[in-house]
Amino acid sequence: MLSQSQPPPEEAVRVECGQEPDRHRQRSAFIENSSDMEMKMANEDQVKGKAKDIGGKIKEETGDAIGNDKMKRDGQADQVKGKVQKAAGDAKDKLSD
């Protein structure tokens, strides 16, 4: 693997010969190739559900670490709620396709 301070070998040759590498051509080729990939945004329920799931996991682990059973159970409940909300978002997403 090359370090970030060293240009890739083909660019090093161009620079040594006095030619600046054509970064714009490389960038546009990447953009053209990436347009073939389909990117889809997550809907609000998917994002909020995942956040609630992660928050619940943190709450559960904290409750476990400090010996607070109520906090641990609340965290587990939040995880379930988050997973249900994310699943609802996934279903909405599939229906909109």
SEVO-396388 format. One record per residue: x negated, y, z of N, C-alpha, C in turn; residue number from 1. Coordinates in steps of 0.1 Angstrom, whole numbers, plus 5000, padded with zeros to 4 digits. Atoms other than C-alpha are relative to their C-alpha. Layout:
BEGIN
((X, Y, Z), (X, Y, Z), (X, Y, Z), NUM)
...
END
This chain:
BEGIN
((4992, 4988, 5000), (5000, 5000, 5000), (4991, 5012, 5000), 1)
((5008, 4988, 5001), (4987, 5034, 4991), (5004, 5010, 5011), 2)
((4997, 4990, 4990), (4984, 5061, 5017), (5007, 5012, 4993), 3)
((4992, 4989, 5006), (5006, 5092, 5012), (4990, 5011, 4994), 4)
((5009, 4990, 5005), (4975, 5113, 5006), (4994, 4997, 4986), 5)
((5005, 5004, 5012), (4965, 5093, 4976), (5011, 4998, 4989), 6)
((4989, 5002, 5011), (4985, 5095, 4943), (4999, 4986, 4995), 7)
((5000, 5013, 5006), (4995, 5063, 4926), (4989, 5000, 4989), 8)
((5011, 5000, 5009), (4967, 5051, 4902), (5003, 5007, 4987), 9)
((4997, 4993, 5013), (4985, 5063, 4870), (5000, 5015, 5001), 10)
((5001, 4985, 4998), (4989, 5098, 4885), (4986, 5005, 5002), 11)
((5014, 4996, 4998), (4953, 5098, 4896), (4993, 5002, 4987), 12)
((5006, 4999, 5013), (4942, 5092, 4861), (5004, 5012, 4992), 13)
((4996, 4988, 5007), (4963, 5119, 4847), (4994, 5013, 5006), 14)
((5006, 4988, 4993), (4951, 5144, 4873), (4986, 5002, 4997), 15)
((5014, 4999, 5003), (4915, 5135, 4867), (4998, 5005, 4986), 16)
((5002, 4996, 5014), (4920, 5141, 4830), (5005, 5014, 4998), 17)
((4995, 4986, 5001), (4935, 5175, 4837), (5015, 5001, 4996), 18)
((4986, 5000, 5003), (4971, 5165, 4830), (5008, 4998, 5013), 19)
((4991, 5001, 4988), (4997, 5171, 4857), (5011, 4990, 4997), 20)
((4989, 5010, 5002), (5021, 5142, 4861), (5013, 5006, 4998), 21)
((4987, 4994, 5003), (5055, 5148, 4848), (5011, 4995, 5010), 22)
((4991, 5004, 4989), (5075, 5145, 4880), (5015, 5002, 4996), 23)
((4986, 4998, 5004), (5107, 5159, 4863), (5005, 4988, 4992), 24)
((4996, 5012, 5008), (5108, 5130, 4838), (5002, 4988, 5009), 25)
((4999, 5011, 4991), (5103, 5105, 4866), (5013, 5002, 5009), 26)
((4989, 4998, 4992), (5130, 5121, 4887), (5013, 4998, 4992), 27)
((4988, 5001, 5009), (5155, 5123, 4858), (5003, 4985, 4997), 28)
((4998, 5014, 5002), (5149, 5086, 4851), (5006, 4993, 5012), 29)
((4994, 5006, 4988), (5157, 5077, 4887), (5015, 5004, 5001), 30)
((4986, 4996, 4999), (5189, 5098, 4886), (5009, 4992, 4990), 31)
((4992, 5008, 5011), (5200, 5081, 4853), (5002, 4986, 5005), 32)
((4998, 5013, 4996), (5194, 5047, 4868), (5009, 4999, 5012), 33)
((4992, 5001, 4988), (5211, 5055, 4901), (5014, 5003, 4997), 34)
((4986, 4997, 5004), (5242, 5067, 4883), (5008, 4987, 4998), 35)
((4994, 5013, 5002), (5249, 5030, 4876), (5005, 4994, 5013), 36)
((4995, 5005, 4987), (5253, 5023, 4913), (5012, 5008, 5005), 37)
((4988, 4994, 4995), (5287, 5029, 4928), (4998, 5003, 5015), 38)
((5001, 4997, 4985), (5286, 5048, 4961), (5014, 5004, 5004), 39)
((4987, 4998, 4995), (5317, 5050, 4982), (4999, 5006, 5014), 40)
((5000, 4994, 4987), (5323, 5072, 5012), (5009, 4993, 5009), 41)
((4992, 5007, 4990), (5336, 5057, 5044), (5011, 5010, 5003), 42)
((4989, 4991, 4996), (5370, 5070, 5054), (4999, 5003, 5015), 43)
((5001, 4995, 4987), (5377, 5086, 5087), (5002, 4989, 5011), 44)
((4998, 5011, 4991), (5390, 5055, 5104), (4988, 4991, 5001), 45)
((5012, 5009, 4999), (5359, 5035, 5095), (4989, 5007, 5008), 46)
((5011, 4993, 4992), (5336, 5062, 5109), (5003, 5001, 5014), 47)
((4996, 4999, 4985), (5356, 5068, 5141), (5000, 4987, 5007), 48)
((4999, 5014, 4995), (5361, 5031, 5146), (4986, 4995, 5004), 49)
((5013, 5004, 4998), (5324, 5024, 5143), (4993, 5008, 5012), 50)
((5005, 4992, 4989), (5315, 5053, 5166), (5006, 4995, 5014), 51)
((4994, 5004, 4988), (5340, 5041, 5192), (4994, 4986, 5004), 52)
((5006, 5013, 4998), (5325, 5005, 5189), (4986, 5002, 5006), 53)
((5013, 4998, 4995), (5290, 5018, 5194), (5000, 5007, 5014), 54)
((4999, 4993, 4987), (5300, 5041, 5223), (5005, 4990, 5011), 55)
((4995, 5011, 4991), (5318, 5011, 5239), (4988, 4991, 5004), 56)
((5011, 5009, 4997), (5287, 4990, 5236), (4990, 5007, 5010), 57)
((5009, 4993, 4991), (5266, 5017, 5253), (5006, 5001, 5014), 58)
((4993, 5000, 4987), (5292, 5020, 5281), (5000, 4987, 5007), 59)
((5001, 5013, 4994), (5293, 4983, 5286), (4986, 4997, 5005), 60)
((5014, 5003, 4996), (5255, 4980, 5288), (4996, 5009, 5012), 61)
((5003, 4991, 4988), (5253, 5010, 5312), (5007, 4994, 5012), 62)
((4993, 5006, 4989), (5280, 4994, 5334), (4993, 4988, 5005), 63)
((5007, 5012, 4996), (5261, 4962, 5334), (4987, 5003, 5007), 64)
((5013, 4996, 4994), (5228, 4979, 5342), (5002, 5005, 5015), 65)
((4999, 4994, 4987), (5242, 4998, 5372), (5010, 4992, 5009), 66)
((4991, 5009, 4992), (5266, 4970, 5384), (5014, 5006, 5002), 67)
((4986, 4994, 5000), (5298, 4989, 5376), (5009, 4992, 4991), 68)
((4992, 5009, 5008), (5323, 4963, 5365), (5011, 5007, 4992), 69)
((4990, 4992, 5007), (5350, 4988, 5356), (4995, 5006, 4988), 70)
((5006, 4994, 5012), (5327, 5007, 5333), (4997, 4990, 4990), 71)
((5003, 5011, 5010), (5316, 4974, 5317), (5012, 4996, 4993), 72)
((4987, 5004, 5006), (5352, 4964, 5311), (5006, 5011, 4991), 73)
((4995, 4988, 5008), (5361, 4999, 5298), (4992, 5000, 4987), 74)
((5008, 5000, 5012), (5332, 4996, 5274), (5004, 4989, 4990), 75)
((4995, 5011, 5009), (5344, 4962, 5261), (5013, 5003, 4994), 76)
((4987, 4996, 5006), (5379, 4976, 5256), (4998, 5010, 4989), 77)
((5003, 4990, 5010), (5364, 5006, 5237), (4995, 4993, 4987), 78)
((5005, 5007, 5012), (5346, 4981, 5214), (5011, 4994, 4992), 79)
((4988, 5007, 5006), (5378, 4962, 5207), (5008, 5011, 4992), 80)
((4993, 4989, 5007), (5396, 4995, 5199), (4993, 5005, 4988), 81)
((5008, 4995, 5011), (5368, 5006, 5177), (5000, 4990, 4988), 82)
((5000, 5011, 5010), (5367, 4973, 5158), (5014, 5000, 4993), 83)
((4986, 5000, 5006), (5405, 4975, 5152), (5001, 5012, 4991), 84)
((4999, 4988, 5008), (5403, 5011, 5140), (4991, 4999, 4987), 85)
((5009, 5002, 5012), (5374, 5002, 5116), (5007, 4991, 4991), 86)
((4993, 5010, 5009), (5394, 4972, 5103), (5012, 5007, 4993), 87)
((4989, 4993, 5006), (5424, 4995, 5097), (4994, 5009, 4989), 88)
((5007, 4991, 5010), (5400, 5019, 5078), (4996, 4991, 4988), 89)
((5004, 5009, 5011), (5387, 4989, 5058), (5012, 4996, 4991), 90)
((4988, 5004, 5007), (5422, 4979, 5049), (5005, 5012, 4991), 91)
((4996, 4989, 5008), (5431, 5014, 5038), (4991, 5002, 4987), 92)
((5010, 4998, 5011), (5399, 5015, 5017), (5003, 4990, 4989), 93)
((4997, 5010, 5010), (5408, 4982, 4999), (5013, 5003, 4993), 94)
((4987, 4997, 5007), (5444, 4994, 4992), (4998, 5012, 4990), 95)
((5001, 4988, 5009), (5431, 5026, 4976), (4992, 4997, 4988), 96)
((5007, 5004, 5012), (5409, 5007, 4951), (5009, 4996, 4989), 97)
END
